Amino acid sequence: MTEIKELQKVIEVCNRLKGQISCDFVGLAIQNRVGPDVRWHYAVGNLNDKYKRITVRFGKGIAGKIISTGTPMMLVNFPHQAAGKVTDYPIALAEKLNTSYAVPLFFNGVPKGVLLVGNRESRPFYDNDQEVVKESGQALEAILKDYIGL
């Protein structure tokens, strides 16, 4: 089976999103088909390949929290204003993100994925940026619904 990072439409949506809102990083995480763990599958603007090795438990990390709550999340002035331990945010640490915004991706009405955008400088994501991220997330849901197999 083709991996998510090889799906051309996923690459196009992520690259377009990065350009539209002028952010430094775009990442896509999906909950594993078996078990509660969440893994980062694709990134653009990444500093290194650490994201590929990051797996978080359901409810942990940015991705795990978003999937468990089904709601968007904003992280500002990281690591200084992080709730809890900074090690609870491995993607933000690995990519040196100061500000990030992430939305859940729903499959059959259940949150199973996360689309995250981030900036390495202290540059917030305003309402119009958040709307673009949500729209990109919906585009990814449509692209990935068959891939997820739910």
MARBA-433867 format. One record per residue (C-alpha): residue in three letters; x, y, z. Coordinates in Angstrom, 3 decimals. Layout:
+------+----------+----------+----------+
: type :       xx :       yy :       zz :
+------+----------+----------+----------+
:  Ala :        X :        Y :        Z :
...
+------+----------+----------+----------+
//
This chain:
+------+----------+----------+----------+
: type :       xx :       yy :       zz :
+------+----------+----------+----------+
:  Met :    0.000 :    0.000 :    0.000 :
:  Thr :    1.187 :    3.518 :   -0.788 :
:  Glu :    2.319 :    5.490 :    2.242 :
:  Ile :    0.620 :    8.804 :    3.045 :
:  Lys :    3.850 :   10.707 :    2.403 :
:  Glu :    3.793 :    9.398 :   -1.191 :
:  Leu :    0.245 :   10.528 :   -2.005 :
:  Gln :    0.608 :   13.409 :   -4.471 :
:  Lys :   -2.658 :   15.099 :   -3.455 :
:  Val :   -1.569 :   15.137 :    0.211 :
:  Ile :    1.752 :   16.711 :   -0.797 :
:  Glu :   -0.077 :   19.343 :   -2.881 :
:  Val :   -2.507 :   20.304 :   -0.090 :
:  Cys :    0.295 :   20.611 :    2.482 :
:  Asn :    2.563 :   22.625 :    0.171 :
:  Arg :   -0.293 :   24.936 :   -0.832 :
:  Leu :   -1.245 :   25.464 :    2.838 :
:  Lys :    2.353 :   26.310 :    3.776 :
:  Gly :    2.433 :   28.977 :    1.052 :
:  Gln :   -1.061 :   30.354 :    1.692 :
:  Ile :   -0.487 :   31.196 :    5.339 :
:  Ser :    3.307 :   31.662 :    5.116 :
:  Cys :    4.099 :   29.244 :    7.929 :
:  Asp :    7.349 :   27.387 :    8.558 :
:  Phe :    6.001 :   23.856 :    9.085 :
:  Val :    3.022 :   21.712 :    8.113 :
:  Gly :    2.596 :   18.229 :    9.556 :
:  Leu :    0.044 :   15.444 :    9.219 :
:  Ala :   -0.507 :   12.856 :   11.955 :
:  Ile :   -2.852 :    9.876 :   11.835 :
:  Gln :   -3.920 :    7.497 :   14.577 :
:  Asn :   -2.710 :    3.945 :   13.945 :
:  Arg :   -5.292 :    1.528 :   12.540 :
:  Val :   -4.644 :   -0.814 :   15.451 :
:  Gly :   -4.169 :    0.651 :   18.907 :
:  Pro :   -4.423 :    4.178 :   20.267 :
:  Asp :   -1.019 :    5.531 :   19.201 :
:  Val :   -0.702 :    8.506 :   16.858 :
:  Arg :    2.158 :    8.879 :   14.373 :
:  Trp :    3.361 :   11.758 :   12.188 :
:  His :    3.203 :   10.609 :    8.550 :
:  Tyr :    4.082 :   13.652 :    6.495 :
:  Ala :    5.707 :   17.041 :    6.952 :
:  Val :    6.813 :   19.951 :    4.809 :
:  Gly :    9.202 :   22.631 :    6.048 :
:  Asn :   10.679 :   20.181 :    8.540 :
:  Leu :   14.181 :   20.758 :    9.928 :
:  Asn :   14.989 :   17.042 :   10.092 :
:  Asp :   13.381 :   13.586 :    9.956 :
:  Lys :   12.682 :   13.299 :   13.698 :
:  Tyr :    8.948 :   13.670 :   13.049 :
:  Lys :    8.981 :   10.222 :   11.419 :
:  Arg :   10.047 :    8.635 :   14.713 :
:  Ile :    7.564 :   10.474 :   16.919 :
:  Thr :    4.693 :    8.359 :   18.167 :
:  Val :    2.406 :    9.651 :   20.891 :
:  Arg :   -0.281 :    7.987 :   22.932 :
:  Phe :   -3.944 :    8.904 :   22.577 :
:  Gly :   -4.415 :   12.042 :   24.697 :
:  Lys :   -0.693 :   12.924 :   24.773 :
:  Gly :    1.246 :   15.447 :   22.718 :
:  Ile :   -0.421 :   17.908 :   20.395 :
:  Ala :   -1.713 :   15.177 :   18.068 :
:  Gly :   -2.954 :   12.889 :   20.833 :
:  Lys :   -4.764 :   15.724 :   22.604 :
:  Ile :   -6.493 :   16.895 :   19.456 :
:  Ile :   -7.643 :   13.403 :   18.528 :
:  Ser :   -8.901 :   12.754 :   22.066 :
:  Thr :  -10.836 :   16.045 :   22.269 :
:  Gly :  -11.783 :   16.527 :   18.610 :
:  Thr :  -11.124 :   20.258 :   18.930 :
:  Pro :   -8.485 :   22.598 :   17.447 :
:  Met :   -5.543 :   23.677 :   19.583 :
:  Met :   -3.273 :   26.720 :   19.579 :
:  Leu :    0.156 :   26.654 :   21.194 :
:  Val :    1.733 :   30.097 :   21.674 :
:  Asn :    5.175 :   31.095 :   22.954 :
:  Phe :    6.383 :   27.494 :   23.273 :
:  Pro :    8.041 :   26.284 :   25.422 :
:  His :    7.509 :   29.181 :   27.865 :
:  Gln :    3.709 :   28.946 :   28.023 :
:  Ala :    3.281 :   25.199 :   27.570 :
:  Ala :    0.757 :   23.494 :   29.821 :
:  Gly :    2.565 :   20.644 :   31.552 :
:  Lys :    6.017 :   19.378 :   30.633 :
:  Val :    7.672 :   20.534 :   27.404 :
:  Thr :    8.535 :   16.892 :   26.678 :
:  Asp :    4.790 :   16.337 :   26.229 :
:  Tyr :    5.126 :   18.225 :   22.921 :
:  Pro :    7.719 :   16.241 :   20.934 :
:  Ile :    6.778 :   17.646 :   17.515 :
:  Ala :    7.140 :   21.241 :   18.769 :
:  Leu :   10.516 :   20.383 :   20.316 :
:  Ala :   11.821 :   18.500 :   17.271 :
:  Glu :   10.809 :   21.274 :   14.873 :
:  Lys :   11.640 :   24.177 :   17.216 :
:  Leu :    8.112 :   25.570 :   16.859 :
:  Asn :    7.268 :   28.689 :   18.845 :
:  Thr :    3.651 :   28.944 :   17.710 :
:  Ser :    1.438 :   26.215 :   16.311 :
:  Tyr :   -2.177 :   25.628 :   15.410 :
:  Ala :   -3.672 :   22.214 :   14.797 :
:  Val :   -7.067 :   20.904 :   13.749 :
:  Pro :   -8.554 :   17.418 :   13.980 :
:  Leu :   -9.265 :   15.357 :   10.870 :
:  Phe :  -12.500 :   13.393 :   11.072 :
:  Phe :  -13.232 :   10.068 :    9.404 :
:  Asn :  -16.814 :    8.769 :    9.711 :
:  Gly :  -17.415 :   11.445 :   12.333 :
:  Val :  -14.521 :   10.296 :   14.540 :
:  Pro :  -11.287 :   12.302 :   14.995 :
:  Lys :   -8.441 :   10.103 :   13.709 :
:  Gly :   -5.927 :   12.617 :   12.357 :
:  Val :   -4.323 :   16.007 :   12.892 :
:  Leu :   -3.177 :   18.773 :   10.574 :
:  Leu :   -0.643 :   21.028 :   12.297 :
:  Val :    0.937 :   24.275 :   11.143 :
:  Gly :    3.766 :   25.950 :   12.974 :
:  Asn :    6.073 :   28.943 :   13.065 :
:  Arg :    9.549 :   29.014 :   14.527 :
:  Glu :    9.253 :   32.747 :   15.246 :
:  Ser :    6.628 :   34.272 :   17.503 :
:  Arg :    4.075 :   34.785 :   14.739 :
:  Pro :    0.451 :   33.962 :   15.639 :
:  Phe :   -2.176 :   32.298 :   13.495 :
:  Tyr :   -5.087 :   34.695 :   13.077 :
:  Asp :   -8.702 :   33.769 :   12.312 :
:  Asn :   -8.203 :   33.854 :    8.532 :
:  Asp :   -5.150 :   31.535 :    8.840 :
:  Gln :   -7.137 :   29.192 :   11.075 :
:  Glu :   -9.919 :   29.067 :    8.496 :
:  Val :   -7.429 :   28.133 :    5.744 :
:  Val :   -6.038 :   25.355 :    7.981 :
:  Lys :   -9.575 :   24.017 :    8.620 :
:  Glu :  -10.348 :   24.050 :    4.878 :
:  Ser :   -7.075 :   22.230 :    4.129 :
:  Gly :   -7.962 :   19.705 :    6.813 :
:  Gln :  -11.304 :   19.054 :    5.130 :
:  Ala :   -9.525 :   18.568 :    1.798 :
:  Leu :   -7.194 :   16.029 :    3.450 :
:  Glu :  -10.155 :   14.212 :    4.995 :
:  Ala :  -11.629 :   13.744 :    1.516 :
:  Ile :   -8.288 :   12.565 :    0.087 :
:  Leu :   -7.512 :   10.180 :    2.949 :
:  Lys :  -10.950 :    8.689 :    3.684 :
:  Asp :  -10.272 :    5.609 :    1.545 :
:  Tyr :   -6.690 :    5.327 :    2.745 :
:  Ile :   -7.707 :    5.326 :    6.428 :
:  Gly :  -10.100 :    2.468 :    5.747 :
:  Leu :  -12.678 :    3.269 :    8.385 :
+------+----------+----------+----------+
//
